[in-house]
Amino acid sequence: MKHRSSITRRQLLGALGLGGGALLLDGFLGLRHARADVTDPDDAPLLVMCEFTGGWDTLYSLDPRNHQIFGDPAGGIFTGFDTVTDPITKGVIDTTSTGLVRPTGGNVDFGPAIGSLASDHRDDLCVVRGVNMGTLTHEVGRRYFLTGKFPRGLAASGSSLETWWAAAGGHLADHQIPNLVAGGAETYNEGLSPLASGLQVPGYAEMLQVLRPLNASLALDEKVTQAAAKLHGGAFCVPRQLDANGHVTNHVAAWTSAQSLASGGLWKHFDFKPNPPAGSQLDNLYKAFGVNPANPAAALAGKPRGQAALAAQALANGISQVALLRLVNVIDAHFDDDWTAGHPAAQRSGFDAVSNLITYLKSTEDKKGKSLWDRTTLMCFSEFARAPKLNPQGGRDHHLASACLLAGRGIKGNLAIGGTRDTNYDARPINLKTGAPDDEMGESIRPSDIHATILQAAGLPYNHISNQSPKLIEAILKTP
């Protein structure tokens, strides 16, 4: 049944000129106000959003505490590091005794599950601590961080950031899949061009399935193809009359983009086959991601590195401008075994994949000979953090304060701003200019402020969240 469903989707692509989630509408929602002043598609700002779904424990990674000071269960914050059973995380804790990881020359302390990311890309990373999520509900927190707007009940409000970014970049027609969404991540489009909507795929294997050419025996009837081409290519009076709001124009643009998808030429970029030629793009990708070329599936199939590699290929080949990845499920760690073993291991696998992706983008040039990383903004997030105390089951419950990780274009690196209180791990207000906690005159940091700040850093508008009164976190922004 799954195979038949895939065929039907491909048939619709060919007959209607529609590309998955990005092109299922006829342009009823036109882009009218989200355009940036970007004229060259090779200069368009790129975005990668990495979701650690499930609610991460930031004590393990982005907002840690010294185990020597906060190792008492009776305190307001209890690291619990002496109960960790994941062997790699436990090894870091045993080696440091504090559980803190600060790379040589670094200004930021990370937790024991940060993996290779901190040491490999110390100078690029900006940690924002004490993000006030305003919810303990998975669905609400997730959709809040995706859209920058607090949800209507459980329903998302507004477009997700990567959809807005693709629309605002002004180059939807220059990318076959402007907005790539992988791993089961949610994506939303409210009032923007349907071309900006996310094409959702579980992973690179499914990407191959969607993009490979159909078997000739399953091809569309030639008369159907001709009729569709005539409909989209003809200058008819009725479509012109209906185009007052750009509906038909958007649909014809969708047809052109979908024909490119349906032609079957893109699949080769996502065919992670063994033993590629030395020096080829795929060989370079394997090196950056630490993949054994003789058996790439062992490292990539169904794993965070596979999702990151999918995004890497889409960005490097100009197929996509933005990628939203549900990179890893860090486990809703309410119980002992989840928190002590599975949770830190899952976080580390995600951060290692982020590190691999940055390495690849830094070493890969665009058509102008510039590093792709110079054009890329990265954001790692989760729907909230875990509580600072272990519960009676030996795990951690939900907590309102969280953290996120930013890096890339226009973002200062080797920096941590904001913070949480040592008494109860609650978010502290911050000075927007310095980034330092300021309990008297500071501002609370919310997802809408994160969105506005990285959009500003990339030179894109953020008027779609104006009703949230977003604040620019000046401490994060590089000076021109």
C-alpha positions as CSV (number, residue, x, y, z in Angstrom):
1,M,0.0,0.0,0.0
2,K,2.9,2.4,0.8
3,H,4.4,1.8,-2.7
4,R,1.0,2.5,-4.4
5,S,0.6,5.7,-2.5
6,S,4.0,6.9,-3.6
7,I,3.1,6.2,-7.3
8,T,-0.1,8.1,-7.0
9,R,1.8,11.1,-5.7
10,R,4.2,11.1,-8.6
11,Q,1.3,10.8,-11.0
12,L,-0.2,13.9,-9.5
13,L,3.1,15.7,-9.8
14,G,3.2,15.0,-13.6
15,A,-0.4,15.6,-14.3
16,L,-1.1,18.7,-12.2
17,G,2.3,20.3,-11.9
18,L,2.1,20.2,-8.1
19,G,5.1,19.4,-5.8
20,G,4.1,17.7,-2.6
21,G,3.3,20.1,0.3
22,A,4.9,23.0,-1.5
23,L,2.6,23.0,-4.5
24,L,-0.7,21.5,-3.5
25,L,-2.5,24.8,-3.7
26,D,-3.3,26.9,-6.8
27,G,-1.9,30.1,-5.4
28,F,-4.8,31.1,-3.3
29,L,-2.3,32.6,-0.8
30,G,-0.1,35.0,-2.7
31,L,3.1,36.5,-1.3
32,R,2.4,40.2,-1.0
33,H,4.6,41.6,1.7
34,A,7.5,39.4,2.6
35,R,10.1,40.4,0.0
36,A,13.7,41.1,0.8
37,D,16.0,43.2,-1.4
38,V,17.9,40.3,-2.7
39,T,18.5,40.1,-6.5
40,D,21.0,37.3,-6.9
41,P,19.9,33.8,-6.0
42,D,23.6,32.9,-5.4
43,D,23.6,35.5,-2.6
44,A,20.3,34.4,-1.0
45,P,20.6,33.8,2.7
46,L,20.3,30.1,3.8
47,L,18.7,28.7,6.9
48,V,18.9,25.4,8.7
49,M,16.6,24.7,11.7
50,C,17.4,21.7,13.8
51,E,14.6,20.5,16.1
52,F,15.5,18.3,19.1
53,T,11.9,17.2,19.7
54,G,10.7,15.9,23.1
55,G,12.0,18.7,25.4
56,W,15.7,18.6,26.0
57,D,17.6,18.7,29.3
58,T,19.8,21.8,28.9
59,L,21.8,20.8,31.9
60,Y,23.4,18.2,29.6
61,S,24.2,20.7,26.9
62,L,23.5,24.4,26.6
63,D,22.9,25.6,30.2
64,P,24.9,23.3,32.5
65,R,25.9,23.5,36.1
66,N,29.1,22.5,37.9
67,H,28.5,19.1,39.4
68,Q,30.8,19.8,42.3
69,I,28.6,22.7,43.3
70,F,25.1,21.5,42.2
71,G,25.5,17.8,42.9
72,D,23.3,17.8,46.1
73,P,19.8,16.4,45.6
74,A,18.6,18.8,48.3
75,G,19.6,21.9,46.3
76,G,17.4,24.0,44.0
77,I,19.3,22.5,41.0
78,F,20.6,18.9,41.0
79,T,22.8,17.9,38.1
80,G,22.3,14.2,38.9
81,F,25.4,13.5,36.8
82,D,26.6,10.8,39.2
83,T,23.5,8.7,38.1
84,V,24.2,8.9,34.4
85,T,24.7,5.5,32.7
86,D,25.3,6.5,29.1
87,P,29.0,5.5,28.8
88,I,30.2,8.4,26.7
89,T,28.5,11.1,28.7
90,K,29.6,9.3,31.9
91,G,33.2,9.4,30.6
92,V,33.1,13.1,30.1
93,I,31.7,13.6,33.6
94,D,34.3,11.4,35.2
95,T,37.2,13.1,33.3
96,T,36.1,16.6,34.1
97,S,34.6,15.9,37.6
98,T,32.4,19.0,37.0
99,G,30.6,17.8,33.9
100,L,31.4,21.1,32.3
101,V,33.0,21.2,28.8
102,R,34.9,24.4,27.8
103,P,36.9,24.1,24.6
104,T,40.4,25.6,24.6
105,G,40.2,29.3,24.0
106,G,36.4,29.2,24.6
107,N,34.2,31.6,26.6
108,V,31.3,29.2,27.0
109,D,30.7,26.2,29.3
110,F,28.7,23.4,27.7
111,G,27.3,20.2,29.3
112,P,28.7,16.7,28.9
113,A,26.4,15.7,26.0
114,I,27.5,18.5,23.6
115,G,29.6,16.0,21.6
116,S,32.1,17.3,19.1
117,L,30.2,20.5,18.3
118,A,31.8,22.7,21.0
119,S,35.4,21.8,20.2
120,D,35.0,21.8,16.4
121,H,33.1,25.1,16.0
122,R,33.6,27.0,19.2
123,D,34.0,30.4,17.5
124,D,30.7,30.1,15.6
125,L,28.3,29.2,18.5
126,C,26.0,31.6,20.3
127,V,24.0,30.1,23.2
128,V,20.9,31.9,24.3
129,R,19.9,30.9,27.8
130,G,16.7,31.6,29.8
131,V,14.3,31.6,26.8
132,N,10.8,31.9,28.4
133,M,8.6,29.3,26.6
134,G,5.4,30.1,28.5
135,T,4.2,26.5,28.3
136,L,4.8,23.0,29.5
137,T,2.9,21.4,26.6
138,H,4.9,19.8,23.8
139,E,2.7,20.9,21.0
140,V,2.4,24.5,22.1
141,G,6.2,24.9,22.8
142,R,7.1,23.3,19.5
143,R,4.8,25.5,17.4
144,Y,5.7,28.6,19.4
145,F,9.4,28.1,18.4
146,L,8.5,27.1,14.8
147,T,6.4,30.2,14.1
148,G,7.5,32.8,16.7
149,K,3.9,33.3,17.7
150,F,2.2,31.7,20.6
151,P,-0.3,29.1,19.3
152,R,-4.1,29.4,19.3
153,G,-4.8,26.7,21.7
154,L,-2.8,23.8,20.3
155,A,-3.0,25.1,16.7
156,A,0.0,26.9,15.2
157,S,-0.4,30.6,14.6
158,G,1.2,32.0,11.5
159,S,3.8,30.6,9.2
160,S,6.8,28.6,10.4
161,L,10.1,30.4,10.3
162,E,11.6,28.4,7.4
163,T,8.5,29.1,5.3
164,W,8.7,32.8,5.9
165,W,12.5,32.8,5.2
166,A,11.9,31.1,1.8
167,A,9.2,33.5,0.9
168,A,11.1,36.6,2.1
169,G,14.3,35.6,0.3
170,G,12.6,36.4,-3.0
171,H,14.0,33.4,-4.9
172,L,11.3,30.7,-4.8
173,A,11.5,30.2,-8.6
174,D,15.3,29.7,-8.4
175,H,15.1,26.5,-6.2
176,Q,13.3,23.3,-7.1
177,I,12.5,22.6,-3.5
178,P,12.8,26.0,-1.8
179,N,11.7,24.7,1.6
180,L,12.9,21.2,2.6
181,V,11.4,19.7,5.8
182,A,12.7,16.3,7.0
183,G,12.3,13.8,9.8
184,G,8.6,14.5,10.6
185,A,9.0,18.1,11.5
186,E,5.9,20.3,11.4
187,T,5.7,23.2,8.9
188,Y,3.1,25.9,8.4
189,N,2.1,28.4,5.7
190,E,-0.4,31.1,6.6
191,G,-0.8,33.7,3.9
192,L,2.3,33.2,1.9
193,S,2.9,31.8,-1.6
194,P,2.3,28.0,-1.8
195,L,5.7,27.7,-3.4
196,A,7.2,28.6,0.0
197,S,5.5,25.7,1.8
198,G,7.6,22.8,3.0
199,L,8.1,19.6,1.0
200,Q,8.0,17.0,3.8
201,V,10.1,13.8,3.6
202,P,11.0,11.4,6.4
203,G,14.6,11.1,5.2
204,Y,16.9,10.7,2.2
205,A,15.6,7.3,1.3
206,E,12.1,8.7,0.9
207,M,13.6,11.7,-1.0
208,L,14.9,9.2,-3.5
209,Q,11.5,7.6,-3.8
210,V,9.8,10.9,-4.5
211,L,12.3,12.2,-7.0
212,R,13.2,9.1,-9.0
213,P,11.6,8.9,-12.5
214,L,8.5,6.7,-12.8
215,N,8.8,3.3,-14.4
216,A,7.7,3.7,-18.0
217,S,4.8,1.3,-17.5
218,L,3.4,3.7,-14.9
219,A,3.7,6.9,-16.9
220,L,0.8,9.1,-17.5
221,D,-1.3,8.9,-20.6
222,E,0.2,11.2,-23.3
223,K,-3.2,12.9,-23.8
224,V,-3.3,13.8,-20.1
225,T,0.1,15.3,-20.3
226,Q,-0.7,17.3,-23.4
227,A,-3.9,18.6,-21.9
228,A,-2.2,19.8,-18.8
229,A,0.6,21.5,-20.8
230,K,-2.0,23.2,-23.0
231,L,-3.9,24.4,-19.9
232,H,-0.8,25.9,-18.3
233,G,0.7,27.2,-21.5
234,G,-2.3,28.9,-23.1
235,A,-3.3,32.5,-22.8
236,F,-6.9,32.1,-22.1
237,C,-9.4,34.9,-21.2
238,V,-10.9,33.2,-18.2
239,P,-7.5,32.6,-16.4
240,R,-6.6,36.2,-17.1
241,Q,-9.9,37.4,-15.5
242,L,-9.2,35.2,-12.5
243,D,-5.7,36.6,-12.1
244,A,-6.6,39.8,-10.4
245,N,-5.0,38.7,-7.2
246,G,-2.2,36.6,-8.8
247,H,-3.9,33.3,-8.3
248,V,-3.2,32.0,-11.9
249,T,0.3,33.5,-12.0
250,N,1.2,31.5,-8.9
251,H,-0.3,28.4,-10.3
252,V,1.7,28.6,-13.5
253,A,4.9,29.3,-11.6
254,A,4.1,26.1,-9.5
255,W,3.7,24.2,-12.8
256,T,7.2,25.2,-13.9
257,S,8.7,24.2,-10.6
258,A,6.9,20.9,-10.4
259,Q,7.9,19.9,-13.9
260,S,11.5,20.2,-12.7
261,L,10.8,18.0,-9.8
262,A,8.9,15.4,-11.9
263,S,11.7,15.2,-14.5
264,G,13.6,12.9,-12.2
265,G,17.0,14.7,-12.4
266,L,17.4,15.6,-8.7
267,W,17.4,12.2,-7.2
268,K,21.1,11.6,-7.9
269,H,22.1,14.2,-5.2
270,F,20.5,12.1,-2.5
271,D,21.7,8.7,-3.7
272,F,24.2,8.0,-0.9
273,K,25.9,5.1,-2.6
274,P,29.0,3.3,-1.4
275,N,32.5,4.1,-2.6
276,P,32.0,7.3,-4.6
277,P,34.9,8.6,-6.7
278,A,37.7,10.2,-4.7
279,G,37.3,14.0,-4.6
280,S,33.7,13.9,-5.7
281,Q,31.1,15.9,-3.9
282,L,29.7,12.8,-2.3
283,D,33.2,11.7,-1.2
284,N,33.7,15.1,0.4
285,L,30.4,14.8,2.2
286,Y,31.3,11.4,3.6
287,K,34.6,12.9,4.9
288,A,32.9,15.8,6.6
289,F,30.3,13.6,8.2
290,G,32.8,10.9,9.3
291,V,31.0,8.2,7.1
292,N,32.7,5.0,6.1
293,P,32.4,5.1,2.3
294,A,32.1,1.4,2.0
295,N,28.9,1.3,4.1
296,P,27.3,4.8,4.3
297,A,23.9,3.5,5.3
298,A,25.3,2.4,8.6
299,A,26.0,6.0,9.6
300,L,23.2,7.7,7.7
301,A,20.1,5.6,7.5
302,G,17.5,6.7,10.0
303,K,20.0,8.7,12.0
304,P,20.7,12.4,12.7
305,R,23.7,12.4,10.4
306,G,21.4,11.2,7.6
307,Q,19.0,14.1,8.1
308,A,21.9,16.6,8.2
309,A,23.4,15.1,5.1
310,L,20.1,15.4,3.3
311,A,20.1,19.1,4.1
312,A,23.7,19.5,3.1
313,Q,23.1,18.2,-0.4
314,A,20.0,20.2,-0.9
315,L,21.8,23.5,0.1
316,A,25.1,22.7,-1.7
317,N,23.4,22.0,-5.0
318,G,21.1,25.0,-4.9
319,I,18.0,22.8,-4.6
320,S,16.8,24.4,-1.4
321,Q,17.2,27.7,0.4
322,V,16.0,26.5,3.8
323,A,15.9,23.2,5.6
324,L,13.9,22.3,8.7
325,L,15.1,19.0,10.3
326,R,13.5,17.1,13.1
327,L,17.0,16.0,13.9
328,V,16.5,13.8,16.8
329,N,14.0,12.7,19.4
330,V,15.7,13.5,22.7
331,I,13.1,11.5,24.6
332,D,10.5,12.9,27.0
333,A,12.7,11.8,29.9
334,H,10.3,11.4,32.8
335,F,11.8,8.1,33.9
336,D,15.2,7.0,35.2
337,D,16.3,4.9,32.2
338,D,15.3,7.5,29.7
339,W,17.1,10.3,31.5
340,T,20.3,8.5,32.5
341,A,21.0,6.6,29.3
342,G,18.8,7.5,26.3
343,H,18.5,11.2,26.7
344,P,22.2,12.3,26.8
345,A,23.0,9.9,24.0
346,A,20.3,11.3,21.8
347,Q,21.4,14.9,22.4
348,R,25.0,14.1,21.6
349,S,24.0,12.3,18.3
350,G,22.1,15.5,17.3
351,F,24.9,17.9,18.2
352,D,27.5,15.7,16.4
353,A,25.3,15.8,13.3
354,V,25.1,19.6,13.6
355,S,28.9,19.7,13.9
356,N,29.3,17.6,10.7
357,L,26.9,19.8,8.8
358,I,28.8,23.0,9.7
359,T,32.1,21.4,8.8
360,Y,30.7,20.5,5.3
361,L,29.2,23.9,4.7
362,K,32.4,25.6,5.7
363,S,34.4,23.4,3.2
364,T,31.9,23.7,0.3
365,E,31.9,26.7,-2.0
366,D,29.0,28.2,-3.8
367,K,29.0,29.3,-7.4
368,K,30.9,32.5,-6.5
369,G,33.6,30.7,-4.7
370,K,32.4,31.6,-1.2
371,S,31.8,29.2,1.6
372,L,28.2,28.2,1.9
373,W,28.6,28.7,5.7
374,D,29.1,32.4,5.1
375,R,25.5,32.5,3.8
376,T,23.9,30.2,6.4
377,T,22.1,30.8,9.6
378,L,21.7,27.8,12.0
379,M,19.2,27.5,14.8
380,C,18.9,24.5,17.2
381,F,15.9,24.4,19.5
382,S,13.4,22.3,21.5
383,E,10.0,22.9,22.9
384,F,11.2,23.5,26.5
385,A,13.8,22.3,28.9
386,R,13.7,19.7,31.7
387,A,13.1,20.5,35.3
388,P,16.2,21.1,37.5
389,K,15.3,18.4,40.0
390,L,14.9,14.7,39.5
391,N,11.3,13.4,40.1
392,P,10.4,10.4,42.2
393,Q,10.9,8.2,39.1
394,G,14.5,9.3,38.7
395,G,13.8,11.4,35.5
396,R,13.0,15.0,34.8
397,D,9.7,16.7,34.1
398,H,8.9,19.7,32.0
399,H,10.3,23.2,32.7
400,L,9.3,26.7,31.3
401,A,12.8,28.0,30.7
402,S,14.8,26.7,27.8
403,A,17.8,27.6,25.7
404,C,18.7,27.6,22.0
405,L,21.8,27.6,19.9
406,L,22.4,30.0,17.1
407,A,25.3,30.3,14.6
408,G,26.3,31.6,11.2
409,R,25.5,34.7,9.2
410,G,25.5,37.9,11.2
411,I,25.6,36.0,14.5
412,K,28.4,36.6,17.1
413,G,30.1,33.4,18.1
414,N,32.0,32.0,21.2
415,L,29.3,33.7,23.2
416,A,26.6,32.9,25.8
417,I,23.9,35.4,26.7
418,G,21.1,35.3,29.2
419,G,20.8,32.8,32.0
420,T,18.7,30.8,34.5
421,R,18.7,31.3,38.2
422,D,20.9,29.1,40.4
423,T,18.0,28.7,42.9
424,N,15.3,27.2,40.7
425,Y,16.6,27.3,37.0
426,D,14.0,29.9,36.1
427,A,14.7,32.3,33.2
428,R,16.4,35.6,34.0
429,P,15.7,38.9,32.2
430,I,18.6,40.2,30.2
431,N,20.1,43.4,28.9
432,L,19.5,43.3,25.2
433,K,22.6,45.3,24.4
434,T,25.1,43.3,26.5
435,G,23.3,40.0,26.8
436,A,24.0,39.9,30.5
437,P,21.3,38.9,33.0
438,D,19.7,42.0,34.5
439,D,17.0,41.2,37.1
440,E,16.0,44.8,37.6
441,M,15.9,46.4,34.2
442,G,16.2,43.4,31.8
443,E,13.9,42.0,29.2
444,S,12.4,38.5,29.1
445,I,13.5,36.6,26.0
446,R,10.9,34.7,23.9
447,P,11.0,32.7,20.6
448,S,9.6,35.8,18.8
449,D,12.7,37.7,19.8
450,I,15.0,34.9,18.6
451,H,13.2,34.9,15.2
452,A,13.4,38.7,14.8
453,T,17.1,38.8,15.7
454,I,18.2,36.1,13.2
455,L,16.0,37.5,10.4
456,Q,17.7,40.9,11.1
457,A,21.1,39.3,11.0
458,A,20.3,37.7,7.6
459,G,18.9,41.0,6.2
460,L,15.3,39.7,6.0
461,P,12.1,41.4,7.3
462,Y,10.2,40.2,10.4
463,N,7.0,42.2,10.0
464,H,5.0,39.0,10.1
465,I,5.5,38.8,13.9
466,S,5.0,42.5,14.5
467,N,1.9,41.8,16.6
468,Q,4.2,39.9,19.0
469,S,6.3,43.1,19.7
470,P,9.5,41.3,19.0
471,K,12.7,42.7,20.5
472,L,16.1,42.6,18.8
473,I,18.8,41.0,20.9
474,E,21.5,43.4,20.0
475,A,24.2,41.4,21.9
476,I,23.9,38.6,19.3
477,L,24.2,40.7,16.2
478,K,27.6,41.3,14.5
479,T,28.3,44.9,13.7
480,P,28.4,45.6,10.0
